[in-house]
């Protein structure tokens, strides 16, 4: 009986060690997957913010260079129209002024 106790204990310790190592490896792999998903989400948000910023930059430049653009922007935003003028609903102006 004593002859079996030594090798069995040794292999039992090896098995426990292997389980601990594999468990830790699987946990780190799950953490890596979570971080990659979070990274994709953050990159998508950055892309959305950059597109929004570019659209606002176009409007800002137009406001700085064309005085009539301010009047047109305010009329479009608040719904005031001149007689015979059709309402603008397309383009960057309409999309960026809606909140």
URDAQUI-V648553 format. One record per backbone hydrogen bond with DSSP energy under -1.0 kcal/mol. NH is the residue of the N-H (numbers start at 0). CO is the residue of the C=O. E is the energy in kcal/mol with one decimal. If there is no record, write none. Layout:
nh & co & e
NH & CO & E
NH & CO & E
This chain:
nh & co & e
4 & 0 & -1.4
7 & 3 & -2.1
8 & 4 & -2.1
9 & 5 & -2.0
10 & 6 & -2.6
11 & 7 & -2.4
12 & 8 & -2.3
13 & 9 & -2.0
14 & 10 & -2.4
15 & 11 & -2.3
16 & 12 & -2.4
17 & 13 & -2.5
18 & 14 & -2.4
19 & 15 & -2.2
20 & 16 & -2.4
21 & 17 & -2.7
22 & 18 & -2.4
23 & 19 & -2.1
24 & 20 & -2.2
25 & 21 & -2.5
26 & 22 & -2.1
27 & 23 & -2.2
28 & 24 & -1.9
29 & 25 & -2.1
30 & 26 & -2.0
31 & 27 & -2.1
32 & 28 & -2.1
33 & 29 & -2.1
34 & 30 & -2.3
35 & 31 & -2.3
36 & 32 & -2.1
37 & 33 & -2.2
38 & 34 & -2.3
39 & 35 & -2.3
40 & 36 & -2.1
41 & 37 & -2.3
42 & 38 & -2.4
43 & 39 & -2.1
44 & 40 & -2.1
45 & 41 & -2.4
46 & 42 & -2.3
47 & 43 & -2.2
48 & 44 & -2.3
49 & 45 & -2.4
50 & 46 & -2.3
51 & 47 & -2.2
52 & 48 & -2.5
53 & 49 & -2.4
54 & 50 & -2.1
55 & 51 & -2.1
56 & 52 & -2.3
57 & 53 & -1.8
58 & 54 & -1.7
59 & 55 & -2.6
60 & 56 & -2.5
61 & 57 & -2.1
62 & 58 & -2.6
63 & 59 & -1.8
64 & 60 & -1.7
65 & 61 & -2.5
71 & 67 & -2.2
72 & 68 & -2.7
73 & 69 & -2.4
74 & 70 & -2.5
75 & 71 & -2.5
76 & 72 & -2.4
77 & 73 & -2.4
79 & 74 & -1.0
84 & 81 & -2.1
94 & 90 & -1.6
95 & 91 & -2.8
96 & 92 & -1.5
